[in-house]
Amino acid sequence: MLRRRNRKHYLQLKESARALMHARVGYFNAFYGHAVGKVFIKNTKSRWASCSQKGNLNFNYKLVLLPPALADYVVVHELCHLKEFNHGPAFWALVAKCVPNYRECRRALRAIERA
């Protein structure tokens, strides 16, 4: 199901994904308090999400199809990039504050990508 990437599928799920991502960004950012720009829902081929230098967050619409814990990890990961725009130790310490099992989540996402 996650490999399917046609426009019809994207349009069917885009608004559900937008509602979910806005809700989860709001929920986790209540803890972090970062300045969030705009939130975009995209149909990207090889990324679950990304963060721009302007503070905009881009999420793949397929996040709505993932188990909630994995989607939450992706949201937290991108929120933490608003403070640490790298993958250094300080970044992972920030992620671990809300997702202490982030390593397991990363492994699960990689397994889904390979499936």
N, C-alpha and C positions, 0 to 999 in steps of 0.2 A: 504493500500500500504506500509506503514512503517513497518508493522509487518512481511512482507515477507523477509525471510533471506536465500535465497539459493545462492549457488556459482555462478550460471549463472547470477542472478540479480546483484550480487556484481561485477562480471567481466564486465558487460554491463555499469555500472555506475562509476566504479572506476576512470577512466581517467578524466571524467567530474568533479567528485568530487575533484580530485587532482588539476586540473586547477583552479577550483573555490576557493579552500582553499589557494592555493599559492597566487592567486590574492588578496583575502581578508586579508590574513596575511600581505602581503606587504602593502596594503592600510592602515590598522589600525596600523601597526608597524611604519609607517612613522610618526605617532603621538607619539607613546610610545617610540620607539627607543630601544627596548630590544634586547639582543643577542638571536637570534633564532637558534636552532640547525637544525635538519632535520624535515621535515614534512612528516608524514606517513598517508596513508589512509587505514583503517582497516574495518573489518566486525565484529564489536563487538556486543555482545548481549544486554548489559544493560547500555552502556555509549555513550553519544554523542561525547565525546572527553576526552583527558587526557593530562597531561604535565609531563615530566620526570625531575628529578633533573639536567640532562645534558642539558636541554633546548629544548629537542625534543618535538614536538607537534604531537599528534595522534588524527585523526579525523575519525568519523564514515562516511562511504560513503553515508549513508542516509541523511546527511546534505544537499546534492544537491536537495533533494525532499522537503525540508522545505521552508516556505516563507523566502525570503531573509533577512528580519529583524531578524528572529530567528537564522538563520545560522550565521549572523553577530554577534549576541550576544554570541554565542558559541565561535566564534573566539576571540572576545574581552576577554571573560572570561578566556580562556586558555592563551592568551598573558599576561594578568594581573598576572597569576600565575608565570610567569617568574620573576616578581619583588617581589610578595608576595605569597609565597608557602603555603597559608592557606586561610581561608574564614573569616578573621577578618575584623574589620571596615576599615582598610587601604586598604585592597583588594577591598572591595565594593566601596570605594571612587574612586579608580582607574577605576573600571568598569564604574561607573556613569559618568566619564568624556566623554566617547564616547557613552554610552548607558544609558542615564538618566532614561529610562523606563525599566531598567533591571528586576525589580520585575514583571512587566507584562509579559516580555519575559519568565521568569522562570515559571510563572503560565501556560503560553501557552504550553511550552515544557512538563510540567507535564501532562497537559490535553491530549496531543498527545500520551504520553507514556501509559496513562491509556486506551486510545481508542482501 
